[in-house]
């Protein structure tokens, strides 16, 4: 929840250090290129971005990435049930499930046994190159979430 009554103005990390913001965007571009080269569809990346933003509670990124997911062709039913994706049957593909498992493990960093099991299972399902891309994509999205949350980026109507 954003405190709109705070007398202290928001401090936007992206504006305060444009060089670091540019570097983060360059990382995102490199990850996007790696995803394309590995054949990872944009809709899967955006589905993972939405899930990561849900887990982190980043309203700004949720607003942005739900729109991008819709534009990339993610079905509305998948976005509606995303928080409970493990409880659905035959809605998500095996590839999407592996991407979501990676997204959650990288974001939540559960205990080592749970994390290793989830990541090894996903790696087996998608292969090393795709696994690497999905881990980098998740790590990068987490950084964007944190920048937006710390900066108190606002959702615009």
N, C-alpha and C positions, 0 to 999 in steps of 0.2 A: 504494500500500500504506500503510495507516495504522499508525503506530508506537504500539501500545497500551501499551508499556513506558515511554513518555516521562514523566518526573517533572513536566513542565510541563502543567498542565491545558489542555484545548482552550479557545480563545478564540472564542466564537460571535459573529460580526459582527452577526447578526440580533438577538441579545440585548443586545449592547453599544450598539447605536444603533437603537433601535426606530423612530425617525422615518424613518431612511433605509430600513429594512426595509419599513415601511408604504408609503413612496413607491414602492419597487420593486414591491410587490404591487399598488399602484394602476396603475402602468405595465402590469403583466401583465393587469390587468382591462381597461384601455383597449385593449390589443392584442387581447384575447379578443373584446371588443365589435366592434372593427374587422373581425376575422376573420368573425364572425357576419354583420355587415352586408354584407361582400363575398361571402358565401356560401362561405367556405373551410371545408370540413368539419373537425370536431374530430379525426377519425381522422388526417387529413393533418398537422395541427399536432402531434399526439402522435407520429406516425411521425418527423417532423423532430426533435422534442424528444429522442426516443430516440437518433437518429443523432448529434445534437450531443453528448449526454451520453456516448456511446461514444467519440467523437473526443476529448473532453476528459478522459475517464477518471474521470467523476464517478459513483461507485458509488451514492451516496445518490439522485441524480436519476435514474439508470438504474432503480433499484428502483421509484421512484415512477412514472416515466413509462412503463415497460413495463406496469405495472398499469393506468395510465390509458389507454394505447393499446389494451390488451385490452378494457377497459370500453367504449371508443369504437368497438369493432368491427374493429380492425386484425387481419387474418388472421394466425394463428400462423406460417405459412410466410414471411410478409413480415418478421416479427420475427427469425426464425431466419436468414434470408439477408441481413439489412440491411447488415452490414459489406461485403458483396460485391454490393450492389444493381446496380451497373453491369454485372456479369457475368451477370445473369439476363435471361431473355427472356420477355416477356409475363407477368411476375408483378406488376410495378408499372405503374400507369397513367401516361400521359404527364404528367398533372397531378402525381402523386406524384413522378415523376422530376424534374420542374422544382422542386418543393418541396425535394427532397433535394439537388439541385444548389445551390440557394440556401443551404440549411443548411450544406453543406460549404464553400462559398465564403466565407460570412460567418464561419464558425468558423475555418477554416484560413488564410484570407487568403493564398492563393497569389500568385505573382508577378502583376504587373498584367495582362499579356497573357492569362494563363490565367483570372484572376478576371473580367476584363471579358468574355471570350468566354463563360464559364459563365453569368454574370449576364445578359448580353444575350440569350443563347439562352433562358434561363428566362423572362425578362421578355416576350419575344416569344410564348412558349408560353402564358403565363397572363394577360397584360395588366397595365397599370400599377397599378391599384388592388390587385389580388391580389399582384403583385410587392412592392409596398410593405408590405402586411400580412405577407407571408412573411419579408421582410428584418427587419422590426421583431420578429416572433416569434423569429427566429433570434438576433438581438442580445440580446433579453431572456432567452432560455434560456441563452445564454452567460454573462450576468451571474449568473443563479441558480447555474449550475455553479461559477463562480468563488467565489461566496460560500460554497457548500457545501464546496468543496475547501479553501479557506483556513480555514474554520471547523472542518474535520474532522468534519462531520456524519456520524454513524454510521448504517449500515444496521441496521434492527431486524428481527429474524427474524419 
